[in-house]
């Protein structure tokens, strides 16, 4: 299939991009890697009147270490070797899609897309990271826990552009682990989980079985059981709610044990 007709803009700066978005509002969609947007356009699930291509926007392909965090520009590709310097990104990115989609897909695009089964949104929440967004009104930083408000929905307003994500580094003596279960390699995960152990505290985040990456309050001595009691999966043709709760139990126990072993 082919997409419905739309206008096309390719700004060269953030100021130009946000000016276009301010004028177009809800009629515009932002194109970065296009691994989610282009199929949706081709299937006519989306029919924007304007597509704003940000791949030529200066500075959005930058990666920099600053104040104990890795700052990743919105158009940095998931396969970019500079991301391997961050332990969490190095652990999570191999689970994202396929080699071909990672070569084109962007970190910022995955965050802005806000798929409930997305690995990068879950990892950003687990780390307590954030997103920097810009508009004609200025810029602001949104904590990851406040960024994702529903399936494919974020706290960005219609005239805002995600320009950067901030990934805190793991502090010395911390441990992180991520795991997921998908029916086939590269498929959407039926359940995903991450654990961050720091200063004796355990932070657990689950995805796919919840509308957004969700931080759970777990019992440290029974992490899987306490996690599974807090989710209400909707189920699908691939897995029943009971099976998905079982996956939560298994994966949370697994990632907590692995994260603790890294600290030890």
Backbone as numpy.savetxt, mean C-alpha at the origin, in Angstrom:
# Nx Ny Nz CAx CAy CAz Cx Cy Cz
-10.91 -5.01 -24.86 -11.74 -3.82 -24.86 -10.87 -2.57 -24.86
-11.48 -1.48 -25.25 -10.78 -0.20 -25.26 -11.49 0.75 -24.31
-10.73 1.69 -23.73 -11.36 2.63 -22.79 -12.26 3.61 -23.52
-13.17 4.19 -22.76 -13.97 5.30 -23.28 -13.04 6.49 -23.51
-13.43 7.38 -24.40 -12.58 8.52 -24.75 -12.32 9.40 -23.53
-11.07 9.92 -23.44 -10.75 10.85 -22.37 -9.67 11.82 -22.86
-9.58 12.96 -22.17 -8.52 13.91 -22.42 -7.27 13.45 -21.68
-6.10 13.91 -22.13 -4.83 13.46 -21.57 -3.94 14.66 -21.29
-3.41 14.72 -20.06 -2.47 15.77 -19.68 -1.21 15.11 -19.13
-0.05 15.71 -19.45 1.22 15.19 -18.96 2.04 16.35 -18.38
1.73 16.75 -17.15 2.42 17.88 -16.54 3.89 17.54 -16.25
4.70 18.60 -16.10 6.12 18.41 -15.85 6.56 18.75 -14.44
5.64 19.27 -13.64 5.98 19.64 -12.26 4.79 19.35 -11.36
5.06 19.28 -10.05 3.97 19.07 -9.09 2.98 20.22 -9.16
3.48 21.43 -9.29 2.58 22.59 -9.36 1.63 22.48 -10.55
2.17 22.08 -11.70 1.32 21.91 -12.88 0.29 20.80 -12.65
0.73 19.71 -12.05 -0.16 18.57 -11.85 -1.32 18.92 -10.92
-1.01 19.59 -9.80 -2.09 19.90 -8.86 -3.01 20.98 -9.41
-2.48 21.83 -10.27 -3.34 22.83 -10.92 -4.36 22.16 -11.83
-3.90 21.15 -12.57 -4.81 20.40 -13.44 -5.86 19.67 -12.60
-5.43 19.04 -11.50 -6.37 18.32 -10.65 -7.37 19.26 -9.99
-6.91 20.45 -9.61 -7.82 21.42 -8.99 -8.92 21.83 -9.95
-8.59 21.92 -11.22 -9.58 22.32 -12.21 -10.51 21.17 -12.58
-9.96 19.96 -12.67 -10.76 18.82 -13.13 -11.56 18.16 -12.03
-11.01 18.12 -10.80 -11.72 17.51 -9.68 -12.00 16.04 -9.90
-13.23 15.63 -9.63 -13.60 14.22 -9.67 -13.56 13.64 -11.08
-13.45 14.48 -12.09 -13.44 13.98 -13.46 -12.09 13.42 -13.89
-11.06 13.57 -13.03 -9.70 13.18 -13.41 -9.24 11.94 -12.66
-8.37 11.17 -13.31 -7.66 10.06 -12.69 -6.17 10.23 -12.94
-5.37 9.89 -11.95 -3.92 10.03 -12.06 -3.32 8.72 -12.56
-2.45 8.82 -13.55 -1.76 7.67 -14.12 -0.30 7.69 -13.68
0.12 6.61 -13.01 1.53 6.45 -12.65 2.04 5.21 -13.38
2.05 4.05 -12.71 2.47 2.83 -13.39 1.39 2.25 -14.28
0.13 2.51 -13.94 -0.98 2.07 -14.77 -1.37 0.61 -14.63
-0.76 -0.11 -13.67 -1.04 -1.55 -13.56 -2.44 -1.84 -13.03
-3.05 -0.90 -12.36 -4.44 -1.04 -11.92 -5.37 -0.17 -12.73
-4.93 1.06 -13.02 -5.81 2.01 -13.72 -6.10 1.57 -15.15
-5.09 1.17 -15.89 -5.30 0.86 -17.32 -6.27 -0.30 -17.53
-6.15 -1.42 -16.79 -7.17 -2.47 -16.94 -8.58 -1.98 -16.60
-8.69 -1.14 -15.58 -10.01 -0.62 -15.21 -10.57 0.28 -16.31
-9.69 1.03 -16.96 -10.13 1.86 -18.09 -10.56 0.99 -19.27
-9.76 -0.03 -19.56 -10.07 -0.89 -20.69 -11.37 -1.65 -20.51
-11.66 -2.04 -19.28 -12.92 -2.74 -18.99 -14.07 -1.77 -18.74
-13.76 -0.49 -18.81 -14.74 0.59 -18.62 -15.39 0.56 -17.25
-14.62 0.06 -16.28 -15.06 0.18 -14.89 -14.90 1.62 -14.41
-13.96 2.33 -15.03 -13.76 3.75 -14.79 -13.89 4.50 -16.09
-14.53 5.66 -16.05 -14.69 6.47 -17.25 -14.37 7.93 -16.95
-13.11 8.23 -16.60 -12.76 9.63 -16.32 -12.77 10.44 -17.61
-13.03 11.72 -17.48 -12.95 12.58 -18.65 -11.52 13.04 -18.91
-10.65 12.88 -17.89 -9.27 13.32 -18.00 -8.35 12.34 -17.28
-7.24 11.98 -17.92 -6.18 11.19 -17.30 -4.94 12.08 -17.19
-4.42 12.18 -15.97 -3.25 13.02 -15.70 -2.05 12.11 -15.50
-1.16 12.09 -16.46 0.03 11.24 -16.45 1.13 11.96 -15.68
1.54 11.40 -14.53 2.54 12.08 -13.69 3.95 11.50 -13.87
4.15 10.68 -14.88 5.46 10.04 -15.05 6.57 11.01 -15.43
6.23 12.18 -15.95 7.25 13.18 -16.29 7.35 14.28 -15.24
6.65 14.15 -14.14 6.71 15.17 -13.08 8.07 15.10 -12.41
8.79 16.20 -12.42 10.15 16.24 -11.87 10.15 15.94 -10.38
11.07 15.07 -9.96 11.26 14.79 -8.55 10.48 13.62 -8.00
9.47 13.16 -8.70 8.64 12.07 -8.17 9.33 10.71 -8.26
10.47 10.65 -8.91 11.21 9.38 -9.01 12.39 9.32 -8.04
12.37 10.19 -7.02 13.49 10.26 -6.09 13.33 9.29 -4.93
14.45 8.79 -4.44 14.50 7.97 -3.22 15.61 8.57 -2.35
15.28 8.86 -1.08 16.27 9.47 -0.20 16.09 9.00 1.23
17.21 8.83 1.93 17.19 8.51 3.36 17.28 9.82 4.13
16.33 10.01 5.04 16.27 11.27 5.78 15.62 11.05 7.12
16.28 11.50 8.18 15.73 11.45 9.55 15.27 10.04 9.92
16.08 9.04 9.59 15.76 7.68 9.97 14.62 7.06 9.18
14.36 7.55 8.00 13.29 7.00 7.17 13.71 7.03 5.70
13.10 6.16 4.91 13.30 6.17 3.47 12.12 6.90 2.84
12.41 7.94 2.11 11.38 8.75 1.45 11.35 8.33 -0.02
10.21 7.83 -0.46 10.09 7.23 -1.79 9.10 8.04 -2.63
9.58 8.58 -3.73 8.74 9.36 -4.62 7.63 8.52 -5.24
6.56 9.19 -5.62 5.35 8.49 -6.05 5.54 7.63 -7.29
6.46 7.99 -8.19 6.61 7.23 -9.43 7.79 6.25 -9.40
8.38 6.04 -8.23 9.45 5.04 -8.11 8.87 3.65 -8.35
9.46 2.90 -9.26 8.95 1.57 -9.61 9.20 0.58 -8.47
8.32 -0.36 -8.36 8.44 -1.36 -7.30 9.70 -2.22 -7.46
10.21 -2.32 -8.67 11.42 -3.11 -8.93 12.70 -2.30 -8.74
12.59 -1.05 -8.36 13.76 -0.18 -8.20 14.71 -0.76 -7.15
15.96 -0.95 -7.51 16.92 -1.58 -6.60 17.24 -0.71 -5.38
16.97 0.59 -5.45 17.22 1.47 -4.31 16.33 1.11 -3.12
15.21 0.46 -3.37 14.29 0.11 -2.29 14.80 -1.04 -1.44
15.75 -1.79 -1.96 16.26 -2.94 -1.22 17.01 -2.53 0.04
17.39 -1.26 0.14 18.09 -0.79 1.33 17.19 -0.79 2.56
15.88 -0.80 2.34 14.94 -0.80 3.46 14.51 -2.23 3.74
14.72 -2.69 4.97 14.47 -4.10 5.30 13.03 -4.52 5.03
12.08 -3.66 5.37 10.68 -4.04 5.22 10.28 -4.08 3.75
10.67 -3.08 2.99 10.37 -3.08 1.55 11.03 -4.27 0.86
12.26 -4.57 1.25 12.95 -5.73 0.66 12.22 -7.02 0.95
11.57 -7.11 2.12 10.85 -8.34 2.49 9.49 -8.44 1.82
8.84 -7.30 1.61 7.45 -7.31 1.15 7.33 -7.26 -0.38
8.18 -6.50 -1.04 8.01 -6.27 -2.47 8.00 -7.54 -3.32
8.77 -8.59 -3.01 8.69 -9.81 -3.83 7.30 -10.44 -3.85
6.46 -10.11 -2.89 5.09 -10.65 -2.86 4.13 -9.85 -3.73
4.54 -8.68 -4.19 3.64 -7.78 -4.92 3.56 -8.20 -6.39
2.40 -8.65 -6.82 2.18 -8.96 -8.23 3.21 -9.92 -8.81
3.62 -9.62 -10.05 4.59 -10.43 -10.78 5.78 -9.55 -11.16
6.83 -10.17 -11.64 8.01 -9.41 -12.06 7.64 -8.33 -13.07
6.82 -8.68 -14.03 6.45 -7.70 -15.07 5.69 -6.52 -14.49
4.77 -6.78 -13.57 4.00 -5.67 -13.01 4.85 -4.83 -12.06
5.80 -5.44 -11.36 6.68 -4.66 -10.49 7.63 -3.78 -11.30
7.97 -4.20 -12.50 8.83 -3.38 -13.35 8.16 -2.07 -13.75
6.84 -2.08 -13.82 6.10 -0.89 -14.24 5.34 -0.25 -13.09
4.82 -1.07 -12.19 4.02 -0.55 -11.09 4.84 0.31 -10.14
4.20 1.30 -9.53 4.88 2.24 -8.66 4.49 2.03 -7.21
5.38 2.42 -6.31 5.07 2.36 -4.88 3.92 3.31 -4.56
4.01 4.53 -5.05 2.95 5.50 -4.78 1.61 5.09 -5.36
1.64 4.46 -6.53 0.39 4.01 -7.13 -0.29 2.95 -6.30
0.48 2.00 -5.75 -0.10 0.96 -4.90 -0.72 1.56 -3.64
-0.04 2.56 -3.06 -0.56 3.20 -1.86 -1.84 3.96 -2.18
-1.84 4.75 -3.25 -3.02 5.54 -3.61 -4.18 4.66 -4.05
-3.88 3.50 -4.63 -4.93 2.59 -5.09 -5.70 2.00 -3.91
-5.02 1.79 -2.80 -5.65 1.38 -1.53 -6.43 0.07 -1.64
-5.85 -0.90 -2.34 -6.48 -2.22 -2.41 -6.38 -2.89 -1.05
-7.49 -3.43 -0.57 -7.49 -4.09 0.74 -6.55 -5.29 0.77
-6.23 -5.86 -0.41 -5.31 -6.99 -0.49 -3.89 -6.56 -0.83
-3.64 -5.26 -0.86 -2.32 -4.77 -1.24 -1.28 -4.96 -0.14
-0.12 -5.41 -0.53 0.96 -5.64 0.43 1.59 -4.34 0.92
1.78 -3.37 0.02 2.46 -2.14 0.42 1.64 -1.29 1.38
0.32 -1.14 1.18 -0.45 -0.42 2.20 -0.34 -1.06 3.58
-0.39 -2.40 3.64 -0.28 -3.08 4.92 1.08 -2.82 5.56
2.13 -2.88 4.78 3.48 -2.65 5.32 3.64 -1.22 5.81
3.07 -0.25 5.09 3.19 1.15 5.51 2.48 1.38 6.84
1.32 0.75 7.02 0.61 0.85 8.29 1.39 0.17 9.40
1.94 -1.01 9.13 2.70 -1.74 10.15 3.88 -0.93 10.66
4.53 -0.20 9.77 5.70 0.60 10.16 5.32 1.92 10.82
4.05 2.31 10.71 3.68 3.64 11.17 4.19 4.73 10.26
4.21 4.43 8.95 4.68 5.40 7.97 3.63 6.42 7.62
3.85 7.13 6.53 2.93 8.20 6.15 3.03 8.50 4.66
2.11 9.32 4.19 2.11 9.77 2.80 2.12 11.29 2.78
2.90 11.86 1.86 2.93 13.30 1.64 2.08 13.58 0.41
1.10 14.44 0.56 0.23 14.77 -0.56 0.27 16.28 -0.79
0.04 16.66 -2.05 0.10 18.07 -2.42 -1.15 18.47 -3.17
-1.50 19.74 -3.05 -2.61 20.31 -3.81 -2.27 21.78 -4.06
-3.15 22.47 -4.78 -2.94 23.90 -5.00 -3.00 24.68 -3.69
-3.54 24.06 -2.64 -3.65 24.71 -1.32 -2.41 24.48 -0.46
-1.48 23.64 -0.91 -0.30 23.33 -0.13 -0.12 21.84 0.02
0.74 21.43 0.95 1.00 20.01 1.15 0.70 19.63 2.59
0.49 18.33 2.81 0.24 17.82 4.16 0.72 16.38 4.23
0.96 15.93 5.46 1.40 14.57 5.71 0.27 13.81 6.39
-0.07 12.64 5.84 -1.16 11.83 6.37 -0.59 10.54 6.94
-0.76 10.28 8.25 -0.30 9.01 8.81 -1.00 7.84 8.12
-0.27 6.75 7.94 -0.81 5.61 7.20 -2.10 5.08 7.81
-2.21 5.10 9.14 -3.41 4.58 9.78 -4.64 5.42 9.47
-4.43 6.68 9.07 -5.54 7.55 8.72 -5.75 7.66 7.21
-4.79 7.14 6.45 -4.83 7.29 4.99 -5.86 6.40 4.33
-5.96 5.15 4.78 -6.83 4.17 4.14 -8.18 4.16 4.85
-9.22 4.56 4.13 -10.53 4.71 4.78 -11.55 3.68 4.31
-11.21 2.87 3.33 -12.10 1.83 2.82 -11.48 1.17 1.62
-12.12 0.13 1.07 -11.58 -0.51 -0.13 -11.43 0.49 -1.27
-10.22 0.63 -1.79 -9.93 1.55 -2.90 -10.27 3.00 -2.55
-10.21 3.34 -1.28 -10.55 4.70 -0.84 -9.49 5.20 0.13
-9.08 6.45 -0.06 -8.11 7.07 0.84 -8.64 8.41 1.34
-7.89 9.01 2.24 -8.25 10.30 2.80 -7.86 11.46 1.88
-7.27 11.17 0.72 -6.94 12.24 -0.23 -8.22 12.87 -0.76
-8.21 14.19 -0.90 -9.32 14.87 -1.54 -9.12 14.83 -3.05
-10.14 15.23 -3.79 -10.12 15.06 -5.25 -9.02 15.88 -5.92
-8.58 16.95 -5.26 -7.57 17.81 -5.89 -6.17 17.55 -5.36
-5.99 16.46 -4.58 -4.68 16.17 -4.01 -3.95 15.08 -4.79
-2.64 15.22 -4.82 -1.76 14.26 -5.50 -0.80 13.67 -4.48
-0.72 12.35 -4.41 0.28 11.71 -3.56 1.65 11.89 -4.22
2.58 12.51 -3.50 3.88 12.79 -4.09 5.01 11.96 -3.48
4.78 11.42 -2.26 5.87 10.71 -1.59 5.31 9.85 -0.47
5.96 8.73 -0.20 5.65 7.93 0.98 6.88 7.87 1.87
6.64 7.81 3.18 7.72 7.84 4.16 7.72 6.52 4.91
8.84 5.80 4.84 8.97 4.46 5.40 10.00 4.49 6.52
9.57 4.56 7.79 10.53 4.57 8.90 11.41 3.33 8.89
12.66 3.53 9.24 13.59 2.39 9.33 13.31 1.61 10.61
13.65 0.33 10.59 13.53 -0.48 11.80 14.59 -0.06 12.80
14.15 0.20 14.02 15.10 0.58 15.07 15.93 -0.63 15.47
17.14 -0.40 15.96 17.95 -1.53 16.45 17.18 -2.31 17.51
17.28 -3.64 17.43 16.56 -4.47 18.38 15.12 -4.73 18.02
14.70 -4.29 16.81 13.33 -4.55 16.34 13.32 -5.77 15.42
12.15 -6.34 15.27 11.97 -7.45 14.34 10.72 -7.26 13.53
10.77 -7.61 12.25 9.61 -7.48 11.36 9.45 -8.76 10.57
8.20 -9.14 10.34 7.91 -10.30 9.48 6.61 -10.06 8.74
6.54 -10.58 7.52 5.35 -10.47 6.68 5.08 -11.83 6.05
3.79 -12.17 5.91 3.44 -13.40 5.20 2.03 -13.24 4.64
1.73 -14.03 3.63 0.41 -14.02 3.02 0.15 -15.38 2.39
-1.13 -15.63 2.09 -1.50 -16.83 1.37 -2.34 -16.44 0.16
-1.88 -16.82 -1.01 -2.61 -16.61 -2.25 -2.77 -17.95 -2.95
-3.81 -18.07 -3.75 -4.06 -19.34 -4.44 -2.97 -19.66 -5.45
-2.42 -18.62 -6.06 -1.32 -18.78 -7.03 -0.32 -17.66 -6.80
0.91 -17.87 -7.16 1.91 -16.83 -7.02 1.52 -15.59 -7.80
1.57 -14.43 -7.14 1.21 -13.18 -7.80 -0.25 -12.84 -7.73
-1.10 -13.78 -7.28 -2.52 -13.50 -7.13 -2.77 -12.60 -5.93
-4.00 -12.08 -5.87 -4.41 -11.35 -4.67 -4.40 -12.31 -3.49
-3.90 -11.84 -2.36 -3.83 -12.69 -1.18 -5.21 -12.90 -0.57
-5.46 -14.13 -0.12 -6.68 -14.39 0.65 -6.55 -13.76 2.03
-5.35 -13.76 2.56 -5.08 -13.15 3.86 -3.60 -12.76 3.89
-3.32 -11.63 4.52 -1.93 -11.21 4.71 -1.78 -10.67 6.11
-0.57 -10.75 6.64 -0.32 -10.30 8.01 1.12 -9.84 8.14
1.31 -8.84 9.00 2.64 -8.36 9.31 2.74 -8.15 10.81
3.93 -8.35 11.34 4.18 -8.13 12.77 5.46 -7.33 12.93
5.39 -6.35 13.82 6.55 -5.54 14.17 6.75 -5.66 15.68
7.91 -6.17 16.08 8.25 -6.30 17.50 9.29 -5.25 17.83
8.97 -4.42 18.82 9.86 -3.32 19.16 9.73 -3.01 20.66
10.84 -3.03 21.37 10.84 -2.73 22.81 9.85 -3.61 23.58
9.74 -4.86 23.16 8.84 -5.79 23.84 7.40 -5.71 23.41
7.03 -4.65 22.66 5.66 -4.52 22.16 5.51 -5.22 20.81
4.34 -5.75 20.55 4.06 -6.44 19.30 2.93 -5.70 18.57
3.19 -5.26 17.36 2.20 -4.58 16.52 1.84 -5.53 15.39
0.56 -5.86 15.25 0.10 -6.78 14.22 -0.90 -6.07 13.31
-0.71 -6.24 12.02 -1.61 -5.66 11.02 -2.03 -6.77 10.07
-3.32 -6.84 9.75 -3.81 -7.83 8.78 -4.46 -7.11 7.60
-4.44 -7.79 6.47 -5.06 -7.26 5.26 -5.81 -8.34 4.52
-6.53 -7.93 3.48 -7.33 -8.82 2.63 -8.62 -9.28 3.31
-8.57 -9.61 4.59 -9.75 -10.07 5.32 -10.50 -8.90 5.96
-9.97 -7.69 5.79 -10.58 -6.48 6.33 -10.64 -5.43 5.22
-11.53 -4.43 5.34 -11.66 -3.44 4.26 -10.41 -2.59 4.05
-9.61 -2.43 5.10 -8.37 -1.68 5.03 -7.31 -2.42 5.85
-6.02 -2.10 5.69 -5.02 -2.68 6.59 -5.38 -2.32 8.02
-5.53 -3.32 8.87 -6.11 -3.10 10.20 -5.15 -3.54 11.29
-4.90 -2.61 12.22 -4.07 -2.91 13.39 -4.95 -3.62 14.42
-4.47 -4.77 14.90 -5.21 -5.56 15.88 -4.54 -5.49 17.25
-5.36 -5.47 18.29 -4.84 -5.54 19.66 -4.78 -7.01 20.05
-3.60 -7.56 20.12 -3.47 -9.01 20.32 -3.05 -9.33 21.76
-3.33 -10.54 22.13 -2.82 -11.13 23.37 -1.43 -11.68 23.05
-0.36 -11.12 23.64 0.99 -11.56 23.27 1.23 -13.06 23.44
0.51 -13.67 24.36 0.72 -15.11 24.59 -0.12 -15.97 23.65
-1.15 -15.40 23.04 -2.00 -16.12 22.08 -2.32 -15.20 20.91
-1.31 -14.80 20.14 -1.54 -13.78 19.10 -2.53 -14.21 18.03
-2.40 -15.43 17.52 -3.28 -15.87 16.44 -4.73 -15.97 16.87
-4.98 -16.58 18.03 -6.35 -16.72 18.52 -6.98 -15.36 18.77
-6.24 -14.46 19.40 -6.82 -13.15 19.70 -7.04 -12.33 18.43
-6.18 -12.51 17.42 -6.35 -11.80 16.16 -7.58 -12.30 15.40
-7.73 -13.61 15.32 -8.85 -14.17 14.55 -10.20 -13.80 15.17
-10.22 -13.58 16.48 -11.47 -13.21 17.15 -11.90 -11.78 16.82
-11.00 -10.98 16.24 -11.30 -9.58 15.98 -11.70 -9.28 14.54
-11.65 -10.27 13.66 -11.98 -10.04 12.26 -13.30 -10.69 11.89
-13.97 -10.07 10.94 -15.23 -10.60 10.41 -15.13 -10.68 8.89
-14.39 -11.65 8.37 -14.20 -11.72 6.91 -15.53 -11.93 6.20
-15.63 -11.36 4.99 -16.87 -11.47 4.23 -16.93 -12.76 3.41
-15.82 -13.41 3.20 -15.83 -14.65 2.43 -15.97 -14.40 0.94
-15.72 -15.43 0.14 -15.80 -15.31 -1.31 -15.93 -16.70 -1.90
-15.92 -16.79 -3.23 -15.98 -18.11 -3.87 -14.70 -18.90 -3.60
-13.65 -18.22 -3.15 -12.37 -18.88 -2.92 -12.20 -19.38 -1.49
-12.90 -18.75 -0.53 -12.68 -19.12 0.87 -13.86 -18.66 1.71
-14.29 -19.50 2.63 -15.39 -19.17 3.53 -14.89 -18.25 4.64
-15.78 -17.54 5.32 -15.36 -16.72 6.46 -14.61 -17.52 7.53
-15.07 -18.75 7.79 -14.38 -19.56 8.80 -12.95 -19.89 8.37
-12.78 -20.20 7.10 -11.44 -20.51 6.62 -10.54 -19.28 6.70
-11.09 -18.12 6.37 -10.29 -16.90 6.42 -9.89 -16.55 7.86
-10.80 -16.78 8.80 -10.43 -16.58 10.19 -9.31 -17.54 10.61
-9.38 -18.76 10.09 -8.31 -19.72 10.36 -6.98 -19.22 9.78
-7.03 -18.64 8.59 -5.80 -18.09 8.00 -5.23 -16.97 8.86
-6.11 -16.12 9.38 -5.64 -15.06 10.27 -4.89 -15.66 11.45
-5.48 -16.68 12.05 -4.86 -17.33 13.21 -3.47 -17.87 12.86
-3.40 -18.58 11.76 -2.13 -19.22 11.36 -1.08 -18.18 10.98
-1.47 -17.21 10.15 -0.48 -16.24 9.66 -0.01 -15.31 10.77
-0.91 -14.90 11.65 -0.49 -14.02 12.74 0.47 -14.75 13.68
0.15 -15.99 14.04 1.09 -16.76 14.85 2.45 -16.86 14.16
2.43 -17.06 12.86 3.67 -17.25 12.11 4.51 -15.97 12.09
3.88 -14.83 11.76 4.67 -13.60 11.64 5.14 -13.10 13.01
4.34 -13.29 14.04 4.77 -12.87 15.37 5.98 -13.70 15.81
5.94 -15.00 15.58 7.06 -15.86 15.96 8.32 -15.47 15.20
8.20 -15.19 13.90 9.36 -14.82 13.10 9.92 -13.47 13.52
9.02 -12.51 13.77 9.49 -11.17 14.20 10.20 -11.27 15.54
9.67 -12.07 16.44 10.34 -12.24 17.74 11.70 -12.89 17.59
11.81 -13.84 16.66 13.09 -14.52 16.48 14.16 -13.58 15.94
13.75 -12.57 15.16 14.70 -11.60 14.64 15.29 -10.75 15.77
14.44 -10.44 16.76 14.91 -9.67 17.91 15.89 -10.50 18.74
15.54 -11.77 18.93 16.40 -12.65 19.71 17.74 -12.87 19.02
